[in-house]
Amino acid sequence: MKRLIAYISFFLSFLTSNAQYYLRGEIKDEKSQPLQNVKMFMHSNRMLYYSGVTGGFGISTSSLHDSLTLTLDGYETRMVGVKADVFQSIVLKALSSNASKNRQKLISITKDQTQSYKFNWVISDESYFSLVENEEVNAGKFPNTAFSLNVNKASYSNIRRFLHMESTVPPDAVRIEELLNYFNLNYKEPTGDKVFEMESQYSDCPWNEESKLLFLNINAKKLNLDKVPPSNLVFLIDASGSMDMPNRLPLVKAAFQMLVKNLRPIDTVSIVIYGGSVAVWMQPTSGAEKQKIIRSIEELRASGDTPGESAIRTAYKVAESTFIKGGNNRVILATDGDFNVGETTEKALEDLITRERQTGVYLTCLGVGMGNFKDSKLETLAKRGNGNYAYLDDIREAEKVLVKEVTQTFFAIADDVMLNVHFNPKSVKSYRLIGFDNKKDAIADSLGKLEGGEIGSGNSIMAIFEVVPNLAENATLATSVKEPIADVTLNYSLENDKIHNQVKYECSDNYVGFSSIKKEYQFAAALAMFGLKLRQSKYLKAADWPDIETVALNSYDSTDYLQQEFLQLITIAKKLYPSKKKKKKSVK
């Protein structure tokens, strides 16, 4: 009997010591917003866990009582005692010293203005930021607006991909400023020692007879090809299983091989790959050894998962180890953006790149693929990495980005570039910036701040405002007096230089009828109409595809195959998007 009691006691104690519990809970900030990817170190088993998208977590454990150490960039590290049979509600406090770092970065801003929210759009497993279209602004109350300038061009080639597949385009994939950037319209090289030259044109609005258009054209100087600084390039190539398709890794390999053919002996190339694991595939190599570099690229094969975070860290370390002072130090990331190991969210990757860019290394992102393409991740990486972003939908686009426009793509002449426009209420009743739309969560952050972009050699940046003239004020003026439309200030700093520079410009009332302005401005208007139509903008009024086609036909350059192709895209879009039926006038 005693032996039986002893056996039962031992058995019960064994069961208790090996009991399985399920620790559940959620992690939020002080504003009750969920925090994802919080690192949770469990002390009993010395294992690392992460919170999910909603801040929640669930961990199997053999201990009823345990403790966790919680860490997340920008927040105070916290150790908490936990009990597995109680749901844990944990709050992390933001670090005051990092508060400004974790603010959302805006692409345009107008003081005291609010914007309406836009719907989310999901297409397969692709991801795009939900954008909020800029609203019409009263120039008397809010005459000042500012926006960031960059030379991203990915949106246009991505739109082309959808239309060639005879698919409608997700509205949030349409960034009108990138459509304008794509064509480098009306480029004029700045004179003398100027870094930037500006030009403006005031004309009619082809989709709204009550409005005018103000075109702002900013041109960046070209680098002297004989004096282009040496390059320290790290090709960061996604060789994971998701890249095992003809329009992914094979396209990336062909693209980089084209770039290699134009390298100089003074240039240095390294290759970092990630697919299952991260590896320095090719140690730093002189541009003179073209065959060696091309052979290394050709030997790449796709397999494994996608540890993008670790790969980015490795690429930056390699770039730092061969850093060229005064040179072009740049990581070139080629991927479909489908990171699935380590830090994977836009916010976490944004914080990572923010830290890494302090090294003085730039980041260029080349997106490829479809179906699981992560546009939002690549846009985040490029913006926070002081770089640019292009989408390669075919080999011709790869040649355009990496060969024909190589200096525009890879050689920055200015950083932190932003434009401030102060409208003259005597001339302008209201205005609306077309494109340069903000992410929804950036708009929601009332303390979000504007951050400038990077401009490459020989780029032309076009911005368009739809303006309602102040007719009442103008009527009181003498006919010989023309008030200026706006005053513009361009802010920038030179590459790797902390000193801020300014260029002042006055937009005069140089009104010319739309049919008489430069063809480049007319074509820019056609691109803007095209983008507004695809975005299903409420501001396009009654204009439809035939109207867009007419403006494009009257302004395109017949010797430019890209502009010819734009006409073909309009034709495809006409078939995919139903035209608005005009209301019949009632007969009295």
C-alpha positions in Angstrom: 0.0 0.0 0.0 2.8 2.4 0.9 4.5 1.6 -2.4 1.3 2.4 -4.3 0.9 5.7 -2.5 4.5 6.6 -3.3 4.0 5.7 -6.9 0.9 7.8 -7.3 2.7 10.8 -5.6 5.6 10.5 -8.0 3.3 10.2 -11.0 1.4 13.4 -10.0 4.5 15.3 -9.4 5.8 14.2 -12.8 2.7 15.4 -14.5 2.9 18.7 -12.8 6.5 19.3 -13.7 5.8 18.5 -17.4 2.4 20.3 -17.7 2.0 22.3 -20.9 0.7 25.8 -20.7 -0.1 28.4 -23.4 1.0 31.9 -22.6 -1.2 34.4 -24.5 -1.2 38.2 -24.6 -0.8 41.4 -26.6 1.7 44.3 -26.8 0.7 47.9 -27.4 2.2 51.4 -27.1 0.9 54.1 -24.8 -1.7 55.1 -27.4 -3.1 51.5 -27.4 -1.7 50.9 -30.9 -0.5 47.3 -31.5 3.2 46.8 -31.8 4.4 44.0 -34.1 7.8 42.3 -34.3 8.6 43.0 -30.6 11.4 40.7 -29.6 10.4 38.6 -26.6 13.1 36.7 -24.8 11.7 34.0 -22.5 14.0 33.4 -19.6 13.0 29.8 -18.7 13.9 28.2 -22.1 16.1 31.0 -23.4 14.1 31.2 -26.6 13.3 34.2 -28.8 9.8 35.0 -30.0 8.1 37.9 -31.9 4.7 39.6 -31.6 2.4 39.3 -34.6 0.8 41.9 -36.9 -1.9 42.8 -34.2 0.7 42.9 -31.4 -0.6 39.5 -30.2 1.4 36.4 -29.2 0.9 32.8 -28.1 3.8 30.7 -26.7 3.7 27.1 -25.5 5.6 26.7 -22.2 6.0 24.1 -19.4 6.1 26.8 -16.7 3.1 28.4 -15.1 5.2 31.3 -14.0 7.9 32.9 -16.2 9.4 36.2 -17.2 10.0 38.0 -20.6 12.4 40.7 -21.7 10.8 42.8 -24.5 12.8 44.9 -26.9 11.8 47.0 -29.9 13.7 49.8 -31.6 12.5 53.2 -30.4 10.9 51.8 -27.2 12.2 51.2 -23.7 13.4 47.6 -23.0 11.1 46.0 -20.4 11.2 42.9 -18.3 7.9 41.5 -17.1 6.8 38.6 -14.9 4.0 36.6 -16.6 1.6 33.8 -15.6 0.4 31.4 -18.3 -3.2 31.2 -17.1 -3.7 35.0 -17.3 -4.0 37.0 -20.6 -1.1 39.4 -20.7 -1.7 43.1 -21.7 1.8 44.7 -22.0 2.5 48.4 -22.8 5.9 49.6 -24.1 6.9 53.2 -23.7 8.5 55.1 -26.6 12.0 56.5 -26.0 11.8 60.3 -26.0 15.2 60.6 -27.7 13.9 58.5 -30.6 10.5 60.0 -30.9 11.3 62.2 -33.9 13.0 59.3 -35.7 9.9 57.2 -35.5 7.6 59.8 -37.0 6.0 59.1 -40.4 7.8 60.9 -43.2 5.6 62.9 -45.5 6.1 63.5 -49.2 4.0 66.7 -49.3 2.5 69.0 -46.6 0.3 72.0 -46.4 -0.2 73.6 -43.0 -3.4 72.9 -41.2 -4.9 71.0 -44.0 -6.8 67.7 -43.6 -7.2 65.0 -46.2 -10.0 62.5 -46.8 -9.2 58.8 -46.5 -8.9 56.5 -49.4 -9.8 52.8 -49.6 -7.4 49.9 -49.4 -6.7 47.9 -52.5 -5.4 44.3 -52.5 -4.3 42.5 -55.7 -3.2 38.9 -55.2 -0.3 39.0 -52.6 1.1 42.3 -53.9 1.3 45.2 -51.4 0.9 48.9 -52.1 0.7 51.8 -49.6 -2.8 53.2 -49.3 -2.5 56.8 -50.6 -4.5 59.9 -49.8 -5.1 62.2 -52.7 -4.1 65.8 -52.2 -7.1 68.1 -51.7 -7.9 71.5 -53.1 -6.5 74.2 -50.8 -7.7 77.8 -50.2 -4.7 80.0 -51.2 -5.9 82.9 -49.0 -5.8 80.8 -45.8 -3.0 78.4 -46.6 -0.8 79.9 -49.3 2.2 77.7 -48.5 2.9 74.1 -49.5 6.0 72.0 -49.6 6.9 68.6 -51.1 9.8 66.2 -51.4 11.5 65.7 -54.8 13.0 62.4 -56.0 13.5 60.5 -59.2 11.6 57.3 -58.5 10.1 55.9 -61.8 8.8 52.5 -60.7 5.1 53.3 -60.9 5.1 53.8 -64.7 6.7 50.5 -65.6 4.6 48.7 -63.0 1.4 50.2 -64.6 2.7 49.1 -68.0 3.0 45.5 -66.6 -0.6 45.5 -65.5 -2.0 46.9 -68.8 0.1 44.5 -70.9 -1.4 41.7 -68.9 -4.8 43.2 -69.7 -5.5 43.8 -66.0 -6.9 46.9 -64.4 -4.3 48.8 -62.2 -4.6 49.0 -58.4 -5.2 52.8 -57.8 -2.6 52.9 -55.1 0.0 51.6 -57.6 -0.4 54.9 -59.5 2.0 57.6 -58.3 1.6 60.5 -60.8 4.9 62.2 -60.0 6.7 58.9 -61.0 4.8 58.9 -64.4 6.2 62.4 -65.0 9.7 61.4 -63.8 9.8 58.5 -66.2 10.1 60.6 -69.4 12.6 63.2 -68.2 10.5 65.8 -70.0 11.9 69.2 -71.1 15.4 68.7 -69.7 17.7 71.7 -70.0 21.1 71.6 -68.5 21.7 74.3 -65.8 24.0 77.1 -66.9 27.4 77.9 -65.4 28.0 76.4 -61.9 24.3 76.0 -61.1 23.2 72.7 -59.6 19.5 73.3 -60.4 17.7 75.4 -63.0 13.9 76.1 -62.8 11.3 77.0 -65.3 7.5 77.4 -65.0 4.5 77.7 -67.4 1.0 78.9 -66.7 -1.7 77.6 -69.0 -5.2 76.1 -69.4 -6.4 72.9 -67.8 -7.6 70.5 -70.5 -9.9 68.6 -68.1 -11.5 71.6 -66.3 -12.2 74.8 -68.1 -12.6 76.7 -64.7 -9.0 75.9 -63.8 -5.5 76.6 -65.0 -2.3 74.5 -64.8 1.0 75.7 -63.3 3.9 73.5 -64.5 7.1 73.6 -62.5 10.1 72.1 -64.2 13.3 71.5 -62.2 16.5 70.4 -64.0 19.5 69.0 -62.3 23.1 69.4 -63.7 24.8 66.6 -65.5 28.0 65.2 -64.2 31.0 65.4 -66.5 31.5 61.8 -67.6 35.2 62.3 -67.6 35.1 63.3 -63.9 32.5 60.8 -62.6 33.8 59.6 -59.2 34.8 56.0 -58.7 31.9 53.7 -57.7 31.8 51.2 -54.8 28.8 49.0 -55.7 27.4 46.1 -53.8 24.9 44.0 -55.9 22.4 42.7 -53.3 20.6 40.0 -55.2 17.5 38.1 -54.0 18.2 34.5 -55.0 15.4 33.0 -52.9 12.9 30.5 -54.1 10.3 33.2 -54.9 12.7 34.5 -57.6 12.7 31.3 -59.6 10.7 32.6 -62.5 11.8 34.0 -65.9 10.8 37.6 -65.1 12.7 37.5 -61.8 16.2 36.2 -61.2 17.0 35.6 -65.0 15.9 39.2 -65.7 18.0 40.5 -62.7 21.0 38.6 -63.9 20.7 40.0 -67.4 20.3 43.5 -66.0 23.4 43.4 -63.8 25.4 41.9 -66.6 24.5 44.9 -68.8 25.6 47.3 -66.1 28.9 45.5 -65.6 29.9 46.0 -69.2 30.1 49.8 -68.6 32.2 49.6 -65.4 35.7 51.2 -65.3 38.8 49.8 -63.7 38.5 52.4 -60.9 35.0 50.9 -60.0 34.6 48.2 -57.4 31.9 45.6 -57.3 30.9 43.1 -54.6 28.0 40.6 -54.7 25.9 39.6 -51.7 23.1 37.1 -52.2 20.3 35.7 -50.0 18.3 32.6 -50.5 18.0 30.3 -47.5 21.1 32.0 -46.1 23.1 35.1 -46.7 26.5 34.9 -48.4 29.1 37.2 -49.9 29.0 35.6 -53.3 31.8 37.6 -54.7 34.5 39.6 -52.8 35.2 43.2 -53.9 36.4 43.1 -57.5 37.8 45.7 -59.9 35.5 46.8 -62.8 38.4 45.7 -65.1 37.6 42.1 -64.4 34.3 42.1 -66.3 34.3 38.4 -67.2 34.8 37.3 -63.6 31.9 39.5 -62.4 29.6 38.4 -65.3 30.5 34.7 -64.6 29.7 35.1 -60.9 26.3 36.6 -61.7 25.5 33.8 -64.3 26.2 31.1 -61.7 23.4 32.3 -59.4 20.5 29.9 -58.8 17.2 30.5 -56.9 16.3 28.5 -53.8 15.4 28.9 -50.1 13.5 31.4 -48.0 14.1 35.2 -48.0 16.2 36.6 -45.1 16.1 40.2 -46.5 16.9 41.9 -43.2 20.1 40.0 -42.6 21.1 40.4 -46.2 20.7 44.2 -46.1 22.9 44.4 -43.0 25.6 42.3 -44.7 25.5 44.4 -47.9 26.0 47.6 -45.9 28.9 46.1 -44.0 30.6 45.1 -47.3 30.0 48.5 -48.7 31.5 50.1 -45.6 34.6 47.9 -45.8 35.4 49.2 -49.3 34.0 52.7 -48.8 35.5 55.3 -51.2 35.6 58.8 -49.7 34.1 61.2 -52.3 33.0 58.2 -54.4 29.7 56.7 -55.3 29.1 54.2 -52.5 25.8 52.3 -53.2 24.0 49.1 -52.5 21.8 48.0 -55.4 19.0 45.7 -54.2 17.2 43.5 -56.8 14.2 41.6 -55.4 10.5 41.0 -55.6 10.4 42.4 -52.0 9.0 39.3 -50.5 11.0 39.2 -47.3 9.8 36.3 -45.0 12.6 35.9 -42.5 13.7 38.4 -39.8 12.3 41.9 -39.8 9.6 41.9 -42.6 7.3 44.9 -42.0 7.7 48.3 -43.7 8.2 50.0 -40.3 10.9 47.6 -39.1 12.7 47.8 -42.5 12.4 51.6 -42.4 14.1 51.8 -39.0 16.9 49.5 -40.2 17.7 51.5 -43.3 17.5 54.8 -41.4 20.3 53.5 -39.2 22.4 52.1 -42.0 22.2 55.2 -44.2 24.2 57.1 -41.6 27.3 55.3 -43.1 27.0 57.5 -46.3 26.1 54.5 -48.4 23.1 55.0 -50.8 20.5 52.4 -51.7 18.9 51.8 -55.1 16.0 49.3 -55.3 15.2 47.4 -58.5 11.8 45.6 -58.2 10.8 42.6 -60.4 8.1 40.0 -60.6 4.3 39.8 -60.2 1.8 38.1 -58.0 3.7 38.6 -54.7 5.4 41.8 -55.6 5.9 44.1 -52.5 6.0 47.6 -53.9 5.4 49.2 -50.5 8.6 47.6 -49.0 10.8 48.7 -51.9 9.4 52.2 -51.9 10.1 52.4 -48.1 13.7 51.0 -48.5 14.6 53.4 -51.3 13.2 56.5 -49.6 14.8 55.8 -46.3 18.0 54.8 -47.9 18.6 58.1 -49.6 18.1 56.4 -52.9 15.8 55.7 -55.8 13.4 53.0 -57.0 12.7 51.5 -60.4 10.6 48.5 -61.5 12.0 46.2 -64.2 9.1 44.7 -66.1 11.3 43.5 -69.1 14.8 43.6 -70.5 14.2 46.9 -72.3 13.4 48.6 -69.0 16.6 47.1 -67.5 18.6 48.6 -70.3 16.9 52.0 -69.8 17.6 52.1 -66.1 21.1 50.5 -65.9 22.6 51.5 -69.2 21.0 54.5 -70.9 20.2 56.3 -67.7 23.0 55.0 -65.5 24.2 58.4 -64.3 20.6 59.5 -63.6 20.1 56.3 -61.6 23.3 55.8 -59.7 25.1 59.2 -59.4 23.5 61.6 -57.0 24.2 65.3 -57.2 22.0 66.5 -54.3 20.3 65.1 -51.2 17.4 66.1 -49.0 15.8 68.0 -51.9 12.4 69.6 -51.3 10.4 72.4 -52.9 8.5 75.1 -51.0 5.8 76.9 -53.0 4.1 80.1 -51.7 1.1 81.0 -53.8 0.0 84.6 -54.3 -3.6 85.0 -53.1 -4.0 88.0 -55.4 -3.6 85.6 -58.4 -4.7 82.3 -57.0 -8.0 81.5 -55.3 -7.1 77.8 -54.7 -4.6 75.2 -55.8 -4.1 71.4 -55.8 -0.8 69.5 -56.1 -1.2 66.7 -58.6 0.5 63.5 -57.4 3.0 63.5 -54.5 0.2 61.9 -52.4 0.9 60.8 -48.9 0.5 57.4 -47.3 -2.6 57.2 -45.2 -0.7 56.5 -41.9 1.6 59.4 -42.5 -1.4 61.7 -42.9 -2.9 60.3 -39.6 0.3 61.2 -37.8 -0.2 64.9 -36.9 3.5 65.3 -36.0 4.8 63.7 -39.3 7.5 65.7 -41.0 8.6 66.3 -44.5 11.8 64.6 -45.7 13.7 65.5 -48.9 14.8 63.1 -51.6 17.8 62.3 -53.7 18.3 63.7 -57.2 20.6 62.0 -59.8 22.7 63.6 -62.5 20.8 65.0 -65.5 17.3 64.5 -64.2 14.2 66.6 -65.1 11.5 66.7 -62.4 8.1 68.0 -63.3 5.4 69.1 -60.8 1.9 70.2 -61.8 -0.6 72.3 -59.8 -4.2 72.7 -60.8 -5.0 76.3 -60.0 -8.3 78.2 -59.7 -7.5 81.9 -60.6 -8.7 84.7 -58.3 -10.8 86.4 -60.9 -12.4 88.9 -58.4 -8.9 90.2 -57.4 -7.6 90.3 -60.9 -10.6 92.3 -62.1 -9.6 95.2 -59.8 -6.0 95.3 -61.2 -5.0 97.4 -64.1 -4.8 95.3 -67.3 -1.1 96.1 -67.7 -0.3 94.7 -64.2 0.3 90.9 -63.9 0.8 89.6 -60.4 3.2 86.6 -60.0 1.5 83.3 -59.5 3.8 81.9 -56.8 7.3 82.1 -55.2 9.3 78.9 -55.1 12.2 77.9 -52.9 14.2 74.8 -53.7 16.1 73.4 -50.7 18.9 70.9 -51.1 22.3 69.8 -49.8 25.2 68.5 -51.8 26.0 64.8 -51.6 27.4 63.8 -48.2 27.3 67.5 -47.1 25.2 68.8 -44.1 25.1 72.4 -45.4 21.7 73.3 -46.8 21.4 75.4 -50.0 18.5 77.3 -51.5 17.5 78.4 -55.0 14.8 81.1 -55.3 12.4 81.4 -58.3 9.3 83.5 -59.1 6.5 81.9 -61.2 5.4 84.8 -63.3 2.0 85.0 -65.0 3.3 83.9 -68.4 -0.1 82.5 -69.5 -0.2 80.9 -72.9 -3.2 78.9 -74.3 -2.7 75.1 -73.9 -2.3 74.4 -77.6 0.5 76.9 -77.8 2.7 75.8 -74.9 5.6 73.4 -75.4 4.8 69.9 -76.4 6.6 68.5 -73.4 4.2 70.4 -71.1 1.2 69.2 -73.1 2.5 65.6 -72.9 3.0 66.0 -69.1 -0.7 67.0 -68.8 -1.7 63.9 -70.8 0.4 61.8 -68.3 -1.3 63.5 -65.4 -4.8 62.8 -66.9 -3.8 59.2 -67.4 -2.7 58.8 -63.8 -5.8 60.6 -62.5 -8.0 58.3 -64.5 -6.3 55.1 -63.3 -6.5 56.4 -59.7 -10.3 57.0 -60.3 -9.8 60.6 -59.0 -12.8 62.7 -58.3 -10.8 65.7 -59.7 -10.7 64.5 -63.3 -14.3 65.9 -63.8 -15.9 64.7 -67.1 -12.7 63.9 -69.0 -12.6 60.4 -70.4 -10.1 58.2 -72.4 -10.8 59.9 -75.7 -9.9 63.3 -74.2 -6.6 61.8 -72.7 -5.8 60.2 -76.1 -6.4 63.5 -77.9 -4.0 65.4 -75.7 -1.4 62.7 -76.0 -1.7 62.4 -79.8 -1.2 66.2 -80.2 1.9 66.3 -78.1 3.9 63.1 -78.2 7.3 62.9 -79.9 7.0 60.4 -82.8 10.8 59.7 -82.6 10.6 58.6 -79.0 9.5 54.9 -78.7 8.6 55.4 -75.0 6.1 58.1 -75.9 4.8 56.0 -78.7 4.3 53.2 -76.3 2.3 55.5 -74.0 -0.3 55.9 -76.7 -0.5 52.1 -76.9 -1.1 51.9 -73.1 -4.0 54.4 -73.5 -5.5 52.2 -76.2 -5.3 49.2 -73.9 -6.8 51.1 -70.9 -9.7 52.3 -73.0 -10.7 48.7 -73.5 -10.2 47.7 -69.9 -12.0 50.7 -68.3 -15.6 51.4 -69.3 -16.3 55.0 -70.4 -18.7 57.2 -68.5 -22.1 57.4 -70.1 -23.0 61.0 -70.6 -26.4 62.0 -69.2 -29.1 62.8 -71.7 -30.4 66.3 -71.5 -34.1 66.4 -70.5 -36.4 67.8 -73.1 -38.7 70.5 -71.8 
